């Protein structure tokens, strides 16, 4: 059941033009937060904001490439100008495209994965944290993956970036907990998003069976809303004593 547990809070959600980010932005707004949607996909980002506004929520879209420090600084400054504070940062934006083992991975592909998926989270945290400290605290959440702890075939850059995201959240939790900032990571398994649809399309042979073998539940996919529900809990005051942890939402994937 949706509640008002985020009422009065201002939230930034990156990578919110679709998938987990969109579902989480909608969920946060339903919980009462004012949401700033950040993405490089302007069409999708505006659609996400419009979906929230149609339900009576408060949302705006800001174009932002999270791998670019200038873009991130502008996102933070514009959010502060509009809302006066940043209570929640959900650093969800990531990059998953070319699938290569290490020896086949070009520096360009490596840098793009690390730049968006890991450096992008670092930059968002770097520029939001001082304002959270000034306001007396806040909640930071980042999207990792089961690939942050379990290696996938031909996904060296992606898995490395996601493992880095988890450790980054733990270090932030240690460094800033006494300043009132909590930092956690979400580790989804297979989620039915446009990105995963594309991965399935490019790797059709046996893909469903792989997921069936790994899931302990009737469903082989999570819906974005499943992850959004976990995100809403972690950024809310109900998780006031939860920090420095990774919440896995994978249908039992990593229980094997």
N, C-alpha and C positions, 0 to 999 in steps of 0.2 A: 504494500500500500504506500502510495506517495504521501509524504508528509511535508511540513514546512520547516524542516530541520536546518535548511540553509538560508532561511529568511534573513534579509539584510546584508548578506555577504556578496562580495564582488569576486567573480571567478574569471580566470583566463583558461581557455581550453584550446590547445594547439592541435593541428591536424583534425579539425572539426568539420570539414566539408563533407565527410561521409563516414560510414563505419562506426567504430568505437567512439571516435571523437564526437560525431554528430549525436549519437545516442546518449552520450554522457552529457553533452551540452544541454540537450532537451531535458534529461533527467534532473540536472542541477537546477534548471529554470523551473521545472515543476516543483522542486523542493524549496523554491523561493529565492534562489540566487539571481543576481544580475550577471549575465554571461557575455563575455567578449570572445568571439570566435575568431581564431587566427588560422590562416591557411594560405598556401600559394594558389589554390584553386578558388578563384573569385566567384565563379558561378555556383559551385557547390557550397561555398561559405555563406554567400548571400541567401541561398535556399535554406540552409540550416537556421540562420537568424530569422528568416521569414516564418519558418515552421514554429519557432518559439513564440514569435509575436502573434501569430494566429491563435495561439492558445492563451494569449493574454500575458505572456511572460515578457521580460525585458532582455533584449539581446542586440548586439551590434557585431558587424564583421570588420576585421582589419586584415588587410593583406600583409602577410609576413613570411619571409623565408627564414626559418629558425636557425639556419646555418650561418646567417649573416648578422654580425653583432649590431650593425646600424639598424637593421630591420627590427631586431628584438628590443633595442633601446626605445625605438619609436613606439612599438607596441606597448611597452610598459608605461611610457610617458603619456600616451593617449588614453590608456586605461585609467591612470591616476587622474588625468584631467576630467574624465567623464564621471568617475565614481569616487574619487578621493582616497581610495584604498584598494589594496589587492589582498583579499583574505585567502583565496584558493588559487593555486597554479596546478593545472593538470597538463603536464608536458607529455603529450600523446603522439606528436608528429614523429613519423619514422619513414624510412626509405627501404623498400624491398622490391628489387627488380631482378637484375642479372644474378644468376645462381652459378657460382664457380667455387671449385676447390682453390686452395691457396696458390698453387703454382700457375693456375689459369687466371687468377684475379689481377686485372690491371690496376695500376695506381689510381687511375681515374675512378674506377668502380669502388675500390677500397675507400678512397677519400670521400666519395659521395655518401656511402653508407655511414661511415663514421661521422661525417660532417652533419648530416641531418639527424641521425638516430641517437648519437651520443653527444657530440658537440652542441647540437641544438638544445638538448636538455640542459647541458652545462650553462649555456648562455642565458636561457630563460631563468634558471635559478640564480645565476650571478647577478642579474639586474633586478630581480624581484626581491631577493632576500633582504637587502638593506631597507627596503620600504616595509617589509613585514616586521623587521626588528623595530623600526621606528613606531609601528602601530601596535607593538606588543605581542606579535606572533602571527601565525598563519599555518596553512596546511599545504604541503607540496606532495604531489603524486606524479609518478612517471610510469609510462607503459613499458614494461619489459616484455618478456615472452618466455614460454617454457624453453625456447631456444637460448635463453640466457644461462641455463644450467644443464641442458641436455643438447649435445651437438647434433645438428642436422647435416645430412649429406649436402655437399656443394653449397653451403651457406656460411663460409668462413667469416666474411665481413659482417654479415647480419648478426650471427651468433655472438661474435666478439663485441659488437656494439651493444647488444642487449645485456650481456654480462657486465659490461662497463656501467650501464644505466643502474643496475642493481647495486653495485658497489658505490656509485655516486650518491644514491639515496642514503645508504648507510653512513657514509662520511658526513653528509649534511645533517643527518639525525644526531650524530655525535658532536659535531661542531656547533650546532645552533639550537639544540634542544632546550638549553637553559635560557635561551632568548624567546622561548615560546613557539618555536617552529617545529612541526612534525614533518617527517619526510618518509614516504613509503613507495613501494613499487607494486604494480599489478603484473602478474605473469599469465596472460591468457594462453590457452592451447589453440586449437583450430576454431576460428571465428568466421562466420559467414559474412564476409565483407567483400567489396569489389576487388581488393588486393588479393585475397585468397581465391576468389573466383578466377582471377587471371593466372595465379600459380597453378591451379587445378587444370585450367585450359591448356597450359603449356606442358603439363606433366600428367596426361590423362590416364596412362597405363597403371591400373591398380591403385589409384589415388584414394578412392572411396574405401577400398579394402584395407589400406594402411590405416586410415582413420578409424574404421570399424574395429580393427585389431587393437588399437590403442585406447579407445574410449571404454569406460566401464559402465556407461549409461546407455539408455536406449538411443539417445541422439548421438550423432557423430560430430555435429557442429554445435558450437555455442552461437547464440544470437548476440548482436552488439548490445542489446538491452541487458543481457546477463552480465556483461562486463560493466556496463554503466551502473547497475545496481550495486556491484561491489565497490566501484569508484565513489559513488555517493556516500556509502558508509565510511570509507576511509578518509574522506575529506571533511566529514561531519564531526560534531562534538561527541557523537556516540563512540567515536574511536579516539577519544581524548588521551588514552594511555597506550595507544598503538603508534609506534614509530620505529624506524630502522628495520622494517620487516618487508618481506615479499609475500603477497597474497596470491597464491596460485589458483586460477579458475580454469581448469582444463579437463573436466569430466573424468578425472582419475588418471590422466595421461602419465603423470610422473609417479604414480603409485605402483607401476609395474616393476 
